[in-house]
Amino acid sequence: MLEFREQIPVTKELIYLNHAAISPTPIFALMESLGYLYGVSLKGSLHVNQVESDDFLNLRRVMGNFLNADPREISFIPNTSYGINMIVHGLNLSRGDVILTDNLEFPSTVYPLYKLAKRGVTVKMVKESPQNLEESILEELSDKVKLVVISHVSFNTGVRLDIGKIATRAKSNGSLLLVDAIQSAGALKIDVQETGVDFLVAGGYKWMMSPQGSGFMYVRKGLVQDPPFYGWKSSSTYMQFNPEIFALEEGPRRFEIGTIDISATLALTKVVERLTPIRDDIERRVLQLSAQVIDEAEDMGLEVITPKERRAGIVVVRTRDPRKVAEKLLAKKIVVSPRGEGVRISTHFYNTEEEVSKAVSEVKKSQS
């Protein structure tokens, strides 16, 4: 853990507790990204062709190991919104079909569904407290629901859903489950085989500590075989450069309709290589630190919005004027985010107990 922390320059200047917004990129990942760009500078297309020679199979294997997925089920995407749109528009849902989601989602998880609503698909939104959200989703999961779209961890409350339990119920009802994992991938250990999810999407710039423009999409084998959009790499014959010949790519490249951000993706997979062997330790440490935030905040008489028994790495502490509180903490070189009715403290595994205590103490002072 200490060795990894040494790779994070922001720790020299700030107490950084804002990983649910953007994580600092480790030096080794930055070097991986810059190394690729330097190679392009030196050799142009020769370097690009070398990196792409296996159609990114090695990079897909890295992500597959991270998620316990087949490499052929992993596509690289620029952001979460892209992946969600690709999936929901690729399922050929029609008038009368129901999509189930909830009101604690980040807009990019829900907004693509409104496009489907315009053609008669029903978007059913569960409106519930963080404590009761999971039970309400399970209660609403009837056989009329074709797709469930949820976040593994809520961005504005920190509540963690049991996606395995929801996937099991969805399967029994003939429903599919799409999980936005941007607030869990990198903080929690995710096993797509064990949980049984059908789709998992995440950008890499939060808990996976990678550049913006990096991300991945898991699509269970046999689903969305014909994507909703085609680009020049959607064809298995794309290297013929012939617009009159098209044969739909059957592998994961079918979702990568154009050129991906190779530099950002290389950084992502380099981080994932480092995180995969210590996934259990990372999850244990993240949960330990978020528990410390809750315990110390409550000991100081602060109200915590995040349910302790359903937490991940995010803890939201209720405050007066959250934006002003975040500004006061920043003046003390502590970085958090105002979210909803409180400040969001999002600790990663390399943070220290002393940093957590300092942040919670300053939140308490701001309310005096």
Secondary structure, 3 states (H helix, E strand, C coil): CHHHHCCCHHHHCCEECECCCCCCCCHHHHHHHHHHHHHHHHHCHHHHHHHCCCCCHHHHHHHHHHHCCCHHHEEECCCHHHHHHHHHCCCCCCCCCEEEEECCCCHHHHHHHHHHHCCCCEEEEECCCCCCHHHHHHHHCCCCEEEEEEECECCCCCCECCHHHHHHHHHHCCCEEEEECCCCECCECCCHHHHCCCEEEEECCCCCCCCCCCEEEEECCCCCCCCCCCCHHHECCHHHCCCCCCCECCCHHHHCCCCCCHHHHHHHHHHHHHHHHHHHHHHHHHHHHHHHHHHHHHHCCCCECCCHHHCCCEEEEECCCHHHHHHHHHHCCEECEEECCEEEEECCCCCCHHHHHHHHHHHHHHCC
